[in-house]
Amino acid sequence: MTKSLVIVESPAKAKTISKILGKDFQVKASVGHVRDLPRNKLGVNVRKNFEPQYEILRDKEGVVAELREAARLADKVYLAPDPDREGEAIAWHLSELLDLPSKKLMRVAFNEITKEAVNAAIKKPRQINKLLVDAQQARRVLDRLVGYKISPLLWRKVNGRSAGRVQSVAVRLICERELQIEAFTPAE
């Protein structure tokens, strides 16, 4: 256990950050999200407070195994996905999957990949922002609840279309506007 592990989203970022941090750090990429709701079922327990039922993405099983092994051998693990809601969720998913003690696991975030920004982030790690994670989970669960039930109907009626929280609201706005147009009575 001599090196610290830094996990970022992108392999290209991993290469650049590895050059910045040097030989005491091993930098690996998660290549985006590593787990999600299942593809073939709702994956949300509506009877248990809308609890999401996550599973490791099929094409990421090898990545997760590699990250687990690297994390097991590291003295510290810095989770460094992007500093946004999705990145925070990726960091949380990784923390769950790596199953490490909290003293070994840290969240770092930087808005630019420069020597100064990366080193400053490593010097000031923080906890995972659970509010951002909850926001991402709520969005994902809402997408699933709306899209999973409506999309099959749309597939049958409107070839190849799907529905989600954004599309459903847009359709509603369009329908409401159409009703306003139809109800309009021109006056001189």
Phi and psi in degrees as a GROMACS rama.xvg file:
@    title "Ramachandran Plot"
@    xaxis  label "Phi"
@    yaxis  label "Psi"
@TYPE xy
-117.909  -30.5922  THR-2
-99.6818  151.242  LYS-3
-91.977  147.091  SER-4
-104.832  133.42  LEU-5
-118.093  127.172  VAL-6
-113.658  120.492  ILE-7
-114.841  177.504  VAL-8
-82.5295  -43.5505  GLU-9
-104.411  136.513  SER-10
-60.3908  -34.422  PRO-11
-65.338  -42.7427  ALA-12
-63.6246  -39.0857  LYS-13
-58.0777  -43.6373  ALA-14
-61.4385  -48.7785  LYS-15
-64.4323  -45.803  THR-16
-67.1506  -34.0446  ILE-17
-60.7921  -41.8441  SER-18
-64.2961  -37.2715  LYS-19
-69.749  -45.3355  ILE-20
-80.4135  -28.6425  LEU-21
88.4889  -166.53  GLY-22
-72.4207  -15.8033  LYS-23
-81.5568  -4.12693  ASP-24
-125.396  140.417  PHE-25
-108.484  128.513  GLN-26
-115.983  125.086  VAL-27
-127.597  160.921  LYS-28
-114.444  139.74  ALA-29
-83.6627  -14.9571  SER-30
56.4779  53.0445  VAL-31
85.6663  -152.243  GLY-32
-65.0347  144.188  HIS-33
-110.417  -15.8743  VAL-34
-146.965  158.717  ARG-35
-157.922  -179.977  ASP-36
-68.1658  150.321  LEU-37
-62.4534  149.561  PRO-38
-77.1429  -29.5659  ARG-39
-103.895  8.37275  ASN-40
-152.16  169.689  LYS-41
-56.5798  -47.2144  LEU-42
74.3018  14.8353  GLY-43
-131.283  121.62  VAL-44
-84.6792  94.7088  ASN-45
-68.842  -20.1432  VAL-46
-85.4698  -13.4121  ARG-47
-119.891  62.0645  LYS-48
57.7716  33.4885  ASN-49
57.4278  38.6266  PHE-50
-68.6868  124.437  GLU-51
-74.1346  144.931  PRO-52
-113.015  93.8143  GLN-53
-83.732  153.291  TYR-54
-141.651  152.424  GLU-55
-65.992  133.287  ILE-56
-62.7268  138.213  LEU-57
-53.7701  -44.0977  ARG-58
-79.3831  0.504077  ASP-59
-112.252  3.96818  LYS-60
-60.2462  -41.0733  GLU-61
-65.6154  -41.5402  GLY-62
-61.6356  -45.8769  VAL-63
-62.6726  -43.032  VAL-64
-61.2943  -42.5283  ALA-65
-64.5502  -42.8652  GLU-66
-66.8135  -39.1033  LEU-67
-60.2074  -45.1738  ARG-68
-64.9763  -45.4422  GLU-69
-63.1247  -39.7721  ALA-70
-67.1763  -37.6639  ALA-71
-61.944  -36.2545  ARG-72
-85.7838  -14.6466  LEU-73
-83.9393  151.852  ALA-74
-81.4084  -32.398  ASP-75
-139.565  149.102  LYS-76
-124.343  119.835  VAL-77
-102.999  118.812  TYR-78
-90.3546  116.581  LEU-79
-127.931  40.0619  ALA-80
-64.675  174.32  PRO-81
-53.1262  151.327  ASP-82
-85.3481  54.1722  PRO-83
-135.76  -176.542  ASP-84
-59.2195  -43.8876  ARG-85
-66.828  -42.1696  GLU-86
-62.693  -39.1598  GLY-87
-64.9798  -39.0275  GLU-88
-65.4858  -41.0801  ALA-89
-61.2723  -43.3289  ILE-90
-60.177  -42.2133  ALA-91
-65.7044  -44.6184  TRP-92
-60.2112  -43.2931  HIS-93
-62.0925  -42.5779  LEU-94
-61.6413  -37.1255  SER-95
-68.0443  -43.7948  GLU-96
-73.9031  -34.5101  LEU-97
-76.88  -22.9655  LEU-98
49.7797  58.8751  ASP-99
-108.256  155.363  LEU-100
-64.004  145.957  PRO-101
-61.2978  -28.1776  SER-102
-70.7527  -19.2396  LYS-103
-92.6024  -16.2684  LYS-104
-110.726  127.727  LEU-105
-135.559  150.409  MET-106
-105.947  128.399  ARG-107
-126.268  149.672  VAL-108
-143.336  140.819  ALA-109
-142.459  146.291  PHE-110
-92.9779  -9.11817  ASN-111
-146.811  152.305  GLU-112
-102.132  79.3235  ILE-113
-123.471  160.365  THR-114
-56.3753  -43.7652  LYS-115
-64.3819  -47.9193  GLU-116
-65.8543  -44.0107  ALA-117
-66.5264  -46.5536  VAL-118
-64.8672  -38.5104  ASN-119
-62.6315  -40.6704  ALA-120
-65.6855  -41.8781  ALA-121
-63.7079  -34.2411  ILE-122
-75.0662  -21.7413  LYS-123
-126.626  68.0015  LYS-124
-70.2346  160.691  PRO-125
-137.803  178.453  ARG-126
-83.481  160.33  GLN-127
-67.079  133.15  ILE-128
-79.5357  99.2266  ASN-129
-64.669  -26.9991  LYS-130
-65.2376  -40.9215  LEU-131
-67.3867  -37.7795  LEU-132
-63.1482  -45.7231  VAL-133
-61.9455  -38.302  ASP-134
-63.9377  -42.9044  ALA-135
-66.4166  -41.0667  GLN-136
-63.8088  -42.0837  GLN-137
-61.5653  -43.2946  ALA-138
-62.0144  -44.2523  ARG-139
-66.2656  -42.8347  ARG-140
-65.3629  -42.416  VAL-141
-63.7978  -42.628  LEU-142
-54.7908  -45.6641  ASP-143
-67.5924  -46.1056  ARG-144
-63.4883  -40.2049  LEU-145
-77.6632  -53.3438  VAL-146
-70.5119  -37.9235  GLY-147
-65.775  -33.2003  TYR-148
-87.6743  -33.7216  LYS-149
-89.2079  -34.2502  ILE-150
-56.3421  -44.5452  SER-151
-58.0971  -36.0097  PRO-152
-64.236  -45.3143  LEU-153
-64.3776  -37.4064  LEU-154
-58.6491  -38.8224  TRP-155
-74.3288  -38.7782  ARG-156
-90.067  -39.5014  LYS-157
-125.163  102.288  VAL-158
-44.2672  115.863  ASN-159
76.851  10.3477  GLY-160
-95.346  152.195  ARG-161
-131.108  168.555  SER-162
-126.023  145.169  ALA-163
-145.043  -172.099  GLY-164
-63.2757  -35.7553  ARG-165
-73.9386  -48.6097  VAL-166
-62.4537  -40.1798  GLN-167
-63.8681  -41.7615  SER-168
-66.9827  -41.7097  VAL-169
-61.3782  -43.3934  ALA-170
-62.037  -41.7682  VAL-171
-62.9291  -45.5899  ARG-172
-60.0238  -41.9946  LEU-173
-63.6284  -43.963  ILE-174
-64.5882  -42.1603  CYS-175
-63.5064  -41.4618  GLU-176
-65.4504  -39.8078  ARG-177
-61.0882  -41.8155  GLU-178
-63.5409  -39.0742  LEU-179
-63.2717  -41.7326  GLN-180
-64.1417  -43.9985  ILE-181
-65.5511  -32.7435  GLU-182
-83.1087  -8.60886  ALA-183
-66.9362  131.28  PHE-184
-115.558  115.893  THR-185
-67.4547  142.495  PRO-186
-134.582  143.417  ALA-187
